[in-house]
Amino acid sequence: MLCDLHDYGGALAPLGVGEGKTLISLLAPVVGAAEAPLLLVPAKLVEKTRRELRAYRAHWLVPSYVRIVSYELLGRAHASDLLEQIRPDLIVADECHKLKNSRAAVTRRVKRYFDKYPRTRLIAMSGTITKRSILDYAHIAKWALKGANPTPRDLETRLAWSEILDERPGTDEPPRVGALRRLCELPDELAELGVDEVRAVRRAYRRRLVETPGVVASVESALGASLRIDAELIAVPEVVHAVEALRRWERPDGEPVLNALEVWRHLRELALGFWYRWDPAPPDDWLEARRVWSRVVREVLRRDPTLDSEAQVTRAIAAGSFPEYAADLAAWQRLRPTYKPQTRAVWLSERVARRCASWLHGRRDDGDGGIAWVEHVDFGARVAELAGVPFFGRGGLDRTGRSILDHSPGKPLVCSIEANAEGRNLQAWSTNLVTSPPTVGATWEQLLGRTHRHGQAEDEVSCHLVIALREQAAAFERARADARYISDTTGHAQKLCYADVDVPASSRVPVLPTGELEPEQPS
């Protein structure tokens, strides 16, 4: 990686978790002879990075002039000119998938900087550089690799390639690969064309990508520890009626559900024995004003590339730009203060929470401790309370403000997936419990990589899923399809692809939380 920076002036690195990205990012300014290096990291990893910087400085030539800035800070309204103030000649983007959304303020600002200062060098690193589309990183590859960029240069061609290469949930008919067949040159690629055209083209594209000078990819797992993923089916009879109502697009309190996303969200909650509601419910006029204003913000950002945040859109309209939206802004500013959304967890059953607490109790004396991973704050806090262990949520902190970095190895804990599935070195643990299976393969890669990583002393890392509803099993299947796409197009071996998996097919998981598998369908 550092050699590529020296030789080619930049690098794109879809590296596996635990492969030393932090040390690389701290040494890059020395190898690149950078005068104003900038290190971009997620906000939740700033303190971890600073700790590691101090530790590495005892043994490595880590410069003291590295500026560490979070993606979240760079995306705030008051930081619109921060890059101009720093004027970095080298940007190291750790967890660079934070720049994948081309509409996000932080991505727009980085793009403007590279447009203005195209000679700026970039090292872009991530264990999950793509979720389901080459569009997640094509613009990042352009910034890092300049003229050697292996992705299409113009937007029209880039979109055409993505239609063929991307993973598209819910589509049964595979796309026609068309002229991309010409990417297939090797015998195994040509042979695959007759079996699975899309996979053949994906693998040929992968070769094109990883053979590009400046691209450094993890091709296969070099870990000594095996990885096992299994699941148990749990009955939650107390929520059966609520689930039945939700499948009729009706919330447990009798109110109608407005969209499929809300149905999905509440099903994931009910599978754990509770659901979230706004308390009190928002007024209809407030909801309508918020919906209209959200549409206005999206439209203005689309029309004016110099704006990159809601705050900037607000100031622009208030100053007289886009007068056709002045009334919408006035309506939202009038109604917004009248209601403050507050969520409340409504519990119907603690059955799943108590099962998770029991699992943690069973890990107390085995020397490992175990980690229970949760999606929802209230569920995580309840499991932690029942088990008598800390819950590390936002910022990797527990309720006393103690960091997960200071938690004793081998002691059980509850972790928020959102707050801790990236960047944490948790190889002191080898057993995991996942209570709400993520739907995205990239999220699984990060989560499993907290414990299944270099430095793991155990022979096996295990991950146990608790499943109550068919949608949870379907989420896991969706994530495995994502993992195959990532592996095929980047060459980065995915943990969901090489793990020993024993999870029931979604078709056998009941639509109601009865805890009983349905019979296998004849083939």
C-alpha positions as CSV (number, residue, x, y, z in Angstrom):
1,M,0.0,0.0,0.0
2,L,2.7,2.5,1.0
3,C,4.7,1.4,-2.0
4,D,1.8,2.2,-4.2
5,L,1.4,5.7,-2.7
6,H,5.1,6.3,-3.4
7,D,5.1,4.8,-6.9
8,Y,1.7,5.9,-8.2
9,G,0.7,8.9,-6.1
10,G,-2.3,7.3,-4.5
11,A,-4.1,4.1,-3.7
12,L,-7.5,2.4,-3.6
13,A,-7.5,-0.3,-1.0
14,P,-10.4,-2.7,-0.4
15,L,-8.5,-4.3,2.5
16,G,-9.9,-6.8,5.0
17,V,-10.7,-5.8,8.5
18,G,-7.7,-6.1,10.9
19,E,-5.1,-5.7,8.2
20,G,-3.4,-2.6,9.7
21,K,-5.2,0.3,8.0
22,T,-4.7,2.6,10.9
23,L,-0.9,2.1,10.9
24,I,-0.8,2.6,7.1
25,S,-2.8,5.8,7.4
26,L,-0.3,7.2,10.0
27,L,2.8,6.2,8.0
28,A,1.5,7.5,4.7
29,P,2.5,11.1,5.3
30,V,6.1,10.0,5.8
31,V,6.3,7.8,2.7
32,G,4.4,10.4,0.6
33,A,6.5,13.3,2.0
34,A,3.3,15.1,2.7
35,E,3.4,18.6,4.1
36,A,-0.2,18.9,5.1
37,P,-1.7,15.4,5.5
38,L,-5.3,15.0,6.5
39,L,-6.7,11.8,8.0
40,L,-10.5,11.3,7.6
41,V,-12.1,8.8,10.0
42,P,-15.6,8.1,11.3
43,A,-16.4,10.2,14.4
44,K,-16.7,7.1,16.6
45,L,-13.1,6.2,15.8
46,V,-11.4,9.5,16.4
47,E,-10.5,8.7,20.0
48,K,-9.4,5.2,19.1
49,T,-7.2,6.6,16.3
50,R,-5.6,9.1,18.6
51,R,-4.9,6.4,21.2
52,E,-3.2,4.2,18.5
53,L,-1.3,7.2,17.2
54,R,0.3,7.7,20.6
55,A,1.1,4.0,20.9
56,Y,2.6,3.7,17.4
57,R,4.7,6.8,17.9
58,A,6.9,4.8,20.4
59,H,8.1,2.5,17.7
60,W,7.3,4.0,14.3
61,L,8.0,7.3,12.5
62,V,4.5,8.7,13.0
63,P,4.5,12.5,12.3
64,S,3.0,14.8,14.8
65,Y,1.5,17.1,12.2
66,V,-1.2,14.7,11.0
67,R,-4.6,16.4,11.2
68,I,-7.4,14.0,12.2
69,V,-10.9,15.1,11.1
70,S,-14.2,13.1,11.2
71,Y,-16.4,12.7,8.2
72,E,-19.3,13.9,10.3
73,L,-17.5,17.1,11.2
74,L,-16.5,17.7,7.6
75,G,-20.2,17.4,6.6
76,R,-21.5,20.0,9.0
77,A,-22.8,23.3,7.8
78,H,-20.1,25.4,9.6
79,A,-17.3,23.2,8.1
80,S,-18.1,24.0,4.4
81,D,-14.7,25.6,3.9
82,L,-12.7,23.4,6.3
83,L,-10.7,21.7,3.4
84,E,-9.7,25.1,2.1
85,Q,-8.5,26.1,5.5
86,I,-6.4,22.9,5.9
87,R,-5.3,22.7,2.2
88,P,-4.2,19.1,2.4
89,D,-1.7,17.7,-0.2
90,L,-2.5,14.2,1.0
91,I,-5.9,12.9,2.2
92,V,-6.0,9.5,3.8
93,A,-9.7,8.3,3.9
94,D,-9.9,5.5,6.4
95,E,-13.3,3.7,6.1
96,C,-13.7,5.5,2.8
97,H,-17.2,4.1,2.3
98,K,-18.3,7.1,4.3
99,L,-17.8,9.0,1.0
100,K,-19.9,6.6,-1.1
101,N,-23.1,8.8,-1.2
102,S,-22.5,11.4,-3.9
103,R,-25.4,13.5,-2.5
104,A,-24.0,13.8,1.0
105,A,-22.5,17.1,2.1
106,V,-19.1,15.5,3.0
107,T,-18.8,13.8,-0.4
108,R,-19.7,17.0,-2.2
109,R,-17.1,18.9,-0.3
110,V,-14.4,16.4,-1.0
111,K,-15.4,16.3,-4.7
112,R,-15.2,20.1,-5.0
113,Y,-11.7,20.0,-3.4
114,F,-10.4,17.4,-5.8
115,D,-12.0,19.3,-8.7
116,K,-10.1,22.5,-7.6
117,Y,-6.9,20.7,-6.6
118,P,-6.7,17.6,-8.8
119,R,-3.0,16.9,-7.9
120,T,-4.0,16.2,-4.3
121,R,-3.2,12.6,-3.5
122,L,-5.6,10.2,-1.9
123,I,-5.3,6.9,-0.1
124,A,-8.8,5.4,0.2
125,M,-9.2,2.3,2.4
126,S,-12.1,0.3,3.6
127,G,-13.0,-3.3,4.5
128,T,-16.4,-2.7,2.9
129,I,-15.7,-0.4,0.0
130,T,-19.0,-1.3,-1.7
131,K,-22.4,-2.6,-0.6
132,R,-24.2,-3.4,-3.8
133,S,-23.0,-1.1,-6.5
134,I,-19.7,0.0,-8.3
135,L,-21.2,3.5,-8.0
136,D,-20.3,3.3,-4.3
137,Y,-16.6,3.8,-5.1
138,A,-16.2,4.8,-8.8
139,H,-15.8,8.5,-7.9
140,I,-13.4,7.6,-5.1
141,A,-11.3,5.5,-7.5
142,K,-11.1,8.6,-9.8
143,W,-9.8,10.8,-7.0
144,A,-7.2,8.2,-5.9
145,L,-6.0,6.7,-9.1
146,K,-6.4,9.7,-11.5
147,G,-5.8,8.5,-15.1
148,A,-5.4,4.8,-14.0
149,N,-8.9,4.6,-12.8
150,P,-10.3,1.2,-14.0
151,T,-14.0,2.3,-13.6
152,P,-15.7,4.0,-16.5
153,R,-14.8,7.7,-16.8
154,D,-18.1,9.2,-18.0
155,L,-21.4,8.9,-16.0
156,E,-23.4,7.3,-18.8
157,T,-21.0,4.4,-19.2
158,R,-20.6,4.1,-15.5
159,L,-24.4,3.8,-15.1
160,A,-24.5,1.2,-17.9
161,W,-21.9,-0.9,-16.2
162,S,-23.6,-0.7,-12.9
163,E,-26.8,-2.0,-14.4
164,I,-25.0,-5.2,-15.2
165,L,-22.5,-5.6,-12.3
166,D,-24.5,-4.4,-9.3
167,E,-26.4,-6.6,-6.9
168,R,-30.1,-5.8,-7.2
169,P,-32.4,-7.1,-4.5
170,G,-35.8,-8.3,-5.5
171,T,-35.0,-8.9,-9.2
172,D,-35.4,-12.3,-10.6
173,E,-34.3,-11.7,-14.2
174,P,-30.6,-11.3,-14.6
175,P,-29.4,-8.4,-16.8
176,R,-28.0,-8.8,-20.3
177,V,-24.3,-8.4,-20.1
178,G,-23.9,-7.1,-23.6
179,A,-20.5,-5.7,-24.6
180,L,-19.1,-6.4,-21.1
181,R,-18.6,-9.9,-22.3
182,R,-15.4,-8.6,-23.9
183,L,-13.9,-8.2,-20.4
184,C,-13.8,-12.0,-20.2
185,E,-10.5,-13.2,-21.5
186,L,-9.2,-15.9,-19.2
187,P,-10.3,-19.6,-19.8
188,D,-12.2,-19.8,-16.5
189,E,-14.0,-16.5,-17.3
190,L,-15.0,-17.7,-20.7
191,A,-16.1,-21.0,-19.4
192,E,-18.3,-19.3,-16.7
193,L,-20.0,-17.3,-19.5
194,G,-21.9,-20.4,-20.5
195,V,-23.1,-21.0,-17.0
196,D,-23.7,-17.6,-15.3
197,E,-23.0,-14.6,-17.5
198,V,-23.3,-12.0,-14.8
199,R,-20.9,-13.8,-12.4
200,A,-18.4,-14.3,-15.3
201,V,-18.5,-10.6,-16.1
202,R,-18.2,-9.6,-12.4
203,R,-15.1,-11.8,-12.0
204,A,-13.5,-10.4,-15.2
205,Y,-14.2,-6.9,-13.9
206,R,-12.6,-7.9,-10.6
207,R,-9.4,-8.9,-12.4
208,R,-9.4,-5.5,-14.2
209,L,-9.8,-3.8,-10.8
210,V,-7.2,-5.6,-8.7
211,E,-4.6,-5.6,-11.5
212,T,-4.8,-1.8,-11.8
213,P,-1.6,-0.1,-10.4
214,G,-2.5,1.6,-7.2
215,V,-5.2,-0.9,-6.2
216,V,-4.4,-3.1,-3.2
217,A,-7.0,-5.7,-2.4
218,S,-7.4,-8.5,0.1
219,V,-7.9,-11.6,-2.1
220,E,-8.3,-14.4,0.4
221,S,-8.6,-15.0,4.1
222,A,-5.2,-15.6,5.8
223,L,-6.7,-16.0,9.3
224,G,-5.9,-19.1,11.3
225,A,-9.3,-19.1,13.0
226,S,-12.3,-20.7,11.4
227,L,-15.7,-19.0,11.4
228,R,-19.0,-20.6,12.2
229,I,-22.4,-19.0,12.0
230,D,-25.5,-20.8,13.3
231,A,-29.0,-19.8,14.5
232,E,-31.8,-20.8,16.9
233,L,-35.5,-20.2,16.3
234,I,-37.3,-18.7,19.2
235,A,-41.0,-18.5,19.9
236,V,-42.5,-15.1,21.0
237,P,-46.3,-15.9,21.4
238,E,-46.9,-12.5,23.1
239,V,-46.4,-10.6,19.8
240,V,-48.3,-12.9,17.4
241,H,-51.4,-10.7,17.3
242,A,-49.3,-7.6,16.8
243,V,-47.4,-9.3,13.9
244,E,-50.7,-10.4,12.3
245,A,-52.0,-6.8,12.5
246,L,-48.7,-5.4,11.0
247,R,-49.0,-7.8,8.1
248,R,-52.3,-6.1,7.4
249,W,-50.5,-2.7,7.5
250,E,-51.8,-1.9,10.9
251,R,-49.6,-0.9,13.9
252,P,-50.1,-2.6,17.3
253,D,-52.0,0.4,18.5
254,G,-54.5,0.2,15.6
255,E,-53.1,3.1,13.6
256,P,-52.5,2.5,9.8
257,V,-48.9,2.0,8.5
258,L,-48.1,4.3,5.6
259,N,-45.3,2.5,3.8
260,A,-43.5,-0.9,3.4
261,L,-40.4,0.5,5.1
262,E,-42.4,1.2,8.3
263,V,-43.8,-2.4,8.2
264,W,-40.3,-3.8,7.9
265,R,-39.0,-1.6,10.7
266,H,-41.7,-2.6,13.1
267,L,-41.4,-6.3,12.2
268,R,-37.7,-6.2,13.2
269,E,-38.8,-4.6,16.5
270,L,-41.6,-7.0,17.2
271,A,-39.3,-10.0,16.6
272,L,-37.5,-8.8,19.7
273,G,-40.7,-8.3,21.7
274,F,-41.3,-4.5,21.5
275,W,-42.0,-1.7,19.1
276,Y,-41.2,2.0,18.9
277,R,-43.8,4.7,18.7
278,W,-43.7,8.5,18.8
279,D,-45.1,9.7,22.1
280,P,-47.2,11.7,21.6
281,A,-48.1,11.2,18.0
282,P,-47.2,14.0,15.6
283,P,-49.9,16.3,14.3
284,D,-50.9,15.7,10.7
285,D,-50.0,19.2,9.5
286,W,-46.5,18.8,11.0
287,L,-46.0,15.5,9.2
288,E,-47.1,17.0,5.9
289,A,-44.9,20.1,6.3
290,R,-41.9,17.9,7.0
291,R,-42.6,15.7,4.0
292,V,-42.9,18.7,1.7
293,W,-39.7,20.3,3.1
294,S,-37.7,17.1,2.7
295,R,-38.8,16.9,-1.0
296,V,-37.7,20.6,-1.4
297,V,-34.3,19.9,0.1
298,R,-33.7,17.0,-2.2
299,E,-34.8,19.0,-5.3
300,V,-32.6,22.0,-4.5
301,L,-29.5,19.9,-3.8
302,R,-30.1,18.2,-7.1
303,R,-30.4,21.5,-9.0
304,D,-27.5,23.4,-7.3
305,P,-24.2,21.5,-6.9
306,T,-22.7,24.3,-4.8
307,L,-25.1,23.5,-2.0
308,D,-24.5,20.4,0.1
309,S,-26.6,20.4,3.2
310,E,-30.1,21.2,4.5
311,A,-28.7,24.2,6.4
312,Q,-27.3,25.7,3.2
313,V,-30.6,25.1,1.3
314,T,-32.4,26.9,4.1
315,R,-30.0,29.9,3.9
316,A,-30.2,30.0,0.1
317,I,-34.0,30.1,0.0
318,A,-34.2,32.7,2.9
319,A,-31.8,34.9,0.9
320,G,-34.1,34.9,-2.1
321,S,-32.9,32.0,-4.2
322,F,-35.5,29.4,-5.4
323,P,-38.4,31.7,-4.6
324,E,-40.8,29.0,-5.6
325,Y,-40.0,27.2,-2.4
326,A,-40.2,30.2,0.0
327,A,-43.7,29.3,1.2
328,D,-42.7,25.7,1.9
329,L,-39.7,26.9,4.0
330,A,-42.0,29.3,5.9
331,A,-44.5,26.6,6.6
332,W,-41.8,24.2,7.9
333,Q,-40.2,27.0,10.0
334,R,-43.6,27.8,11.5
335,L,-44.6,24.2,12.3
336,R,-41.2,22.6,13.2
337,P,-41.0,24.0,16.8
338,T,-44.5,22.9,17.6
339,Y,-43.6,19.2,17.9
340,K,-40.4,17.5,19.0
341,P,-40.3,13.8,18.0
342,Q,-39.7,11.5,21.0
343,T,-39.7,7.7,20.7
344,R,-40.8,5.3,23.3
345,A,-40.3,1.6,23.4
346,V,-43.6,-0.3,24.0
347,W,-42.8,-3.8,25.4
348,L,-45.0,-6.8,24.7
349,S,-42.6,-9.5,25.7
350,E,-39.1,-9.9,27.3
351,R,-38.7,-13.4,26.1
352,V,-36.0,-12.7,23.6
353,A,-34.2,-10.2,25.9
354,R,-34.1,-12.8,28.7
355,R,-32.8,-15.4,26.2
356,C,-30.0,-13.1,25.3
357,A,-29.2,-12.3,28.9
358,S,-29.1,-16.1,29.6
359,W,-26.6,-16.5,26.7
360,L,-24.4,-13.8,28.3
361,H,-24.6,-15.5,31.7
362,G,-23.4,-18.7,30.1
363,R,-20.3,-16.9,28.8
364,R,-19.2,-15.5,32.2
365,D,-17.0,-18.3,33.3
366,D,-15.7,-19.7,29.9
367,G,-12.8,-17.2,29.7
368,D,-14.3,-15.5,26.6
369,G,-17.2,-13.5,27.9
370,G,-19.1,-13.1,24.6
371,I,-20.6,-10.1,22.8
372,A,-24.3,-9.6,22.2
373,W,-24.8,-7.4,19.2
374,V,-28.0,-5.3,19.1
375,E,-29.7,-3.0,16.6
376,H,-32.0,-1.1,19.0
377,V,-30.8,1.0,22.0
378,D,-33.8,0.1,24.3
379,F,-33.4,-3.6,23.6
380,G,-29.6,-3.4,24.2
381,A,-30.1,-1.6,27.5
382,R,-32.7,-4.1,28.7
383,V,-30.5,-7.1,27.8
384,A,-27.5,-5.5,29.6
385,E,-29.7,-4.8,32.7
386,L,-31.0,-8.3,32.8
387,A,-27.5,-9.8,32.4
388,G,-25.8,-7.3,34.7
389,V,-23.2,-6.3,32.0
390,P,-22.4,-3.0,30.3
391,F,-24.1,-1.8,27.1
392,F,-21.8,0.1,24.8
393,G,-23.8,2.4,22.6
394,R,-23.2,5.8,20.9
395,G,-19.5,6.6,20.7
396,G,-18.6,3.2,22.1
397,L,-19.4,4.4,25.6
398,D,-21.5,2.8,28.3
399,R,-24.0,4.8,30.5
400,T,-21.2,5.9,32.8
401,G,-19.1,7.3,29.9
402,R,-16.6,4.4,30.0
403,S,-15.1,3.5,26.6
404,I,-15.4,0.0,25.2
405,L,-11.6,0.3,24.7
406,D,-11.3,0.1,28.5
407,H,-13.6,-3.0,29.0
408,S,-11.8,-6.0,30.5
409,P,-11.1,-8.7,27.9
410,G,-13.0,-11.9,28.5
411,K,-15.9,-10.1,30.3
412,P,-19.3,-10.3,28.6
413,L,-20.8,-7.1,27.1
414,V,-23.6,-5.8,24.9
415,C,-22.7,-3.8,21.8
416,S,-24.6,-1.5,19.5
417,I,-24.0,-2.6,15.9
418,E,-24.3,1.0,14.7
419,A,-21.7,2.3,17.2
420,N,-19.2,-0.6,17.3
421,A,-19.3,-2.7,14.2
422,E,-16.6,-0.6,12.6
423,G,-13.0,0.0,13.7
424,R,-13.1,-1.8,17.1
425,N,-10.3,-4.3,17.9
426,L,-12.3,-6.9,19.8
427,Q,-10.2,-10.0,19.0
428,A,-10.1,-10.7,22.8
429,W,-13.6,-12.2,22.3
430,S,-14.5,-15.1,20.0
431,T,-18.2,-15.7,20.6
432,N,-20.9,-13.4,19.2
433,L,-24.7,-13.3,19.5
434,V,-26.6,-11.3,16.9
435,T,-30.1,-10.4,17.8
436,S,-31.2,-8.5,14.7
437,P,-29.5,-9.8,11.6
438,P,-28.3,-6.9,9.4
439,T,-29.6,-6.9,5.8
440,V,-26.4,-5.6,4.2
441,G,-23.4,-7.9,3.5
442,A,-20.9,-5.0,4.1
443,T,-22.3,-4.5,7.6
444,W,-21.8,-8.2,8.4
445,E,-18.2,-8.1,7.1
446,Q,-17.5,-5.3,9.5
447,L,-19.3,-6.8,12.4
448,L,-17.7,-10.3,12.1
449,G,-14.4,-8.6,11.6
450,R,-14.4,-7.2,15.1
451,T,-13.6,-10.7,16.5
452,H,-12.6,-12.7,13.4
453,R,-9.4,-10.8,12.7
454,H,-5.7,-10.9,13.0
455,G,-4.6,-11.4,16.6
456,Q,-7.5,-13.8,17.3
457,A,-6.0,-16.5,19.6
458,E,-8.8,-19.0,19.4
459,D,-9.1,-21.7,16.8
460,E,-12.7,-20.8,16.0
461,V,-14.9,-17.7,16.1
462,S,-18.6,-18.3,16.4
463,C,-21.7,-16.2,15.7
464,H,-25.1,-17.3,17.0
465,L,-28.3,-15.7,15.5
466,V,-31.6,-15.5,17.4
467,I,-34.4,-15.6,14.8
468,A,-38.2,-15.3,15.4
469,L,-39.6,-14.2,12.0
470,R,-39.1,-15.0,8.4
471,E,-38.0,-11.5,7.6
472,Q,-34.9,-11.9,9.8
473,A,-33.8,-15.1,8.0
474,A,-34.5,-13.3,4.7
475,A,-32.3,-10.4,5.8
476,F,-29.4,-12.9,6.4
477,E,-29.9,-14.4,2.9
478,R,-30.0,-10.9,1.4
479,A,-26.7,-10.1,3.1
480,R,-25.1,-13.3,1.8
481,A,-26.1,-12.4,-1.8
482,D,-24.4,-9.0,-1.2
483,A,-21.3,-10.8,0.0
484,R,-21.1,-12.9,-3.2
485,Y,-21.3,-9.7,-5.3
486,I,-18.5,-8.0,-3.3
487,S,-16.3,-11.1,-3.5
488,D,-17.0,-11.5,-7.3
489,T,-16.3,-7.8,-8.2
490,T,-13.5,-6.8,-5.8
491,G,-11.7,-10.1,-5.1
492,H,-12.0,-9.3,-1.4
493,A,-12.9,-12.6,0.4
494,Q,-16.1,-12.1,2.4
495,K,-16.7,-13.8,5.7
496,L,-20.3,-14.7,4.8
497,C,-18.9,-16.6,1.8
498,Y,-16.3,-18.7,3.5
499,A,-17.9,-19.2,6.9
500,D,-19.4,-22.5,8.0
501,V,-23.1,-21.5,7.9
502,D,-26.0,-23.4,9.5
503,V,-28.9,-21.0,9.4
504,P,-32.4,-22.2,8.3
505,A,-33.7,-21.0,4.9
506,S,-36.2,-18.1,5.2
507,S,-38.8,-20.3,3.5
508,R,-38.7,-22.6,6.5
509,V,-39.0,-19.8,9.1
510,P,-42.6,-19.1,10.1
511,V,-44.3,-15.8,9.2
512,L,-45.5,-15.7,12.9
513,P,-43.1,-16.2,15.8
514,T,-44.1,-19.7,16.7
515,G,-40.6,-21.1,17.1
516,E,-41.3,-24.1,14.8
517,L,-39.6,-24.6,11.4
518,E,-41.9,-25.3,8.5
519,P,-41.4,-28.5,6.4
520,E,-38.9,-28.3,3.5
521,Q,-40.5,-27.7,0.2
522,P,-40.0,-30.5,-2.4
523,S,-37.5,-29.6,-5.1
